[in-house]
Amino acid sequence: MSQAAARASVADGGGFPLDDFLADVAGIEVSTELTDRRRRSRDYFWYSPILYQHLKDKVADVIVTPRDESEVMRVAAACARHHIPLTVRGGATGNYGQCVPLLGGVVLDMARLDRIEWQKPGMVRVQAGAKLFDIDAATRPNGWELRMHPSTKHMSQIGGFVAGGSGGVGSVTFGGMREPGNIVAARIVTLESEPRVIELRGDAAQKISRAYGTTGIITALEMPLAPAQPWIDVMVAFDDFIDGVRFAHAIALADGIVKKLLSPVEWPLPQHFSAFRSACPEGRSLLSAMIGEMSLESFETLLAATGGTITYRAPHEDVPGKAPLYEHAWNHTTLQVLRTDRGVTYLQCLYPHDGLVEAVEAVREKFGGGEVLQHLEFIRLNGLMTASGIPVVRYSTAERLYEIIRGFESCGVMIANPHVVTLEDGSRYKRVDADQLGFKQEVDPMGLLNPGKMRSFVPLGDGGAA
Ligand SMILES: Cc1cc2nc3c(=O)[nH]c(=O)nc-3n(C[C@H](O)[C@H](O)[C@H](O)COP(=O)(O)OP(=O)(O)OC[C@H]3O[C@@H](n4cnc5c(N)ncnc54)[C@H](O)[C@@H]3O)c2cc1C
């Protein structure tokens, strides 16, 4: 079958040569059972009522769970031979259907490639399916920890974070994942009839960063580490949200204060923080923070000049089964609300580094009344301190959501739209890096890796049939 014909038949629900594929991957763990295929074809796209309608019925034809890189290569070769789409699945905590197989085909579950290959001071090399939680647990006893992790540290994998995430807890110091130096090296498998293994080192590793698995199957990563700190979790209550934002900004800019999280949250969002309810006084906005123990006194000294009151302070404890403070920040804030109120959704913003507080105030003025509730995550970007934000938005219609997006933009706040599935329309803000697009031609010439997610890509010599 020609490549274009195979794609068309898959898109039409016509399937693909499953038996031939299964024969090629004999001995590798596969699942064709419908309930399992449905379960492993989803992520957290349901945060978005728009994506939910679009993605709820997408399902892979087969789930394959390789044990090592040689099995990944066999699966890649079989997909290339039979022109079958392949979508990689990590921890499946992505928010925009990043690991949902839009055209069906194979979902490649990376959970078994979870080995830590080696570690040395300041660096760790791991297989891509290793969970962030397990990596930290292995490096902390040696005095090192991941520079940053998403608030989904307990569930997500290092390969999924690099291919799908942007930054998180720790980004206030180390910037986003795309900041030079935040990925040391990546090893990938290409999607060709004779797959190759390529080691991308230094800046070249950015070719797989936040490409949603469209530019190669990552099998291993070398990541830089930070000295492990005794972190103190702190919550501070403020009568006015803006006072919390100002204080967090001052701490963010204080280079001598060691911090990992600065997350001001507007009331009434904290009323959904059930694990910390007693630390969330009625009517008061909050700052959730992770501060290095050696910096706590300085933090408190600066706080004394504000109207803030510490409502919670305890050594950071990250153990399975207990929600840590950081699971009330980043996109976990939305999740805490969604647990009891399914009428909300969210946006992803980047506030301007100059005029940040003014932009927060402008948004509040425009959307006062509870339709939009802000929380910020301070983050260093290109050496400048700024904040991303993941406001919780009461959902009415798609039209209103887009009006709200325009409202944010008119306040000077950039939106990365989380209600779309393509790189261009969402996180890359209407473009894909030329180096990623060019690299895709090299490593996935047939466009079989996570098809539908990089819409600028047209396979060469295929007459644009994608
Ligand atoms: C409650 C909640 C909070 C969140 N907080 C944050 C946050 O703080 N910061 C943040 O950046 N994101 C956040 N996210 C989004 C998501 O959790 C992160 O991006 C996470 O790191 C994704 O990892 P994962 O293993 O779950 O990846 P998946 O969701 O499984 O995959 C993400 C993308 O990467 C691709 N992929 C996965 N593994 C590989 C591989 N080995 N090779 C090639 N491609 C691969 C997939 O195809 C997919 O396109 C949050 C999501 C939720 C639901």
The ligand as an ORCA input file, in Angstrom:
! r2SCAN-3c Opt
* xyz 0 1
  C      -2.174     18.331     36.857
  C      -1.183     18.692     35.806
  C      -0.116     19.538     36.126
  C       0.865     19.846     35.153
  N       1.907     20.676     35.480
  C       2.875     20.930     34.556
  C       4.009     21.733     34.890
  O       4.209     22.130     36.029
  N       4.908     21.990     33.904
  C       4.791     21.468     32.650
  O       5.645     21.727     31.796
  N       3.740     20.684     32.323
  C       2.796     20.392     33.245
  N       1.754     19.577     32.917
  C       1.754     18.893     31.632
  C       2.492     17.501     31.742
  O       2.308     16.937     33.017
  C       3.967     17.620     31.563
  O       4.274     18.203     30.351
  C       4.665     16.260     31.699
  O       6.023     16.476     31.864
  C       4.413     15.315     30.551
  O       5.096     14.114     30.843
  P       4.425     12.704     30.527
  O       5.436     11.659     30.820
  O       3.136     12.581     31.217
  O       4.257     12.846     28.968
  P       3.059     12.414     27.991
  O       1.833     13.185     28.328
  O       2.945     10.958     27.974
  O       3.654     12.889     26.611
  C       3.868     14.235     26.319
  C       4.362     14.338     24.874
  O       5.661     13.801     24.806
  C       5.718     12.728     23.860
  N       6.609     11.720     24.417
  C       6.509     11.088     25.613
  N       7.556     10.270     25.798
  C       8.335     10.382     24.691
  C       9.553      9.762     24.268
  N      10.200      8.875     25.010
  N      10.030     10.088     23.044
  C       9.396     10.981     22.254
  N       8.248     11.603     22.612
  C       7.732     11.302     23.815
  C       4.295     12.249     23.695
  O       4.065     11.684     22.416
  C       3.517     13.543     23.874
  O       3.472     14.236     22.662
  C       0.745     19.305     33.855
  C      -0.337     18.462     33.539
  C      -1.287     18.163     34.497
  C      -2.407     17.244     34.152
*
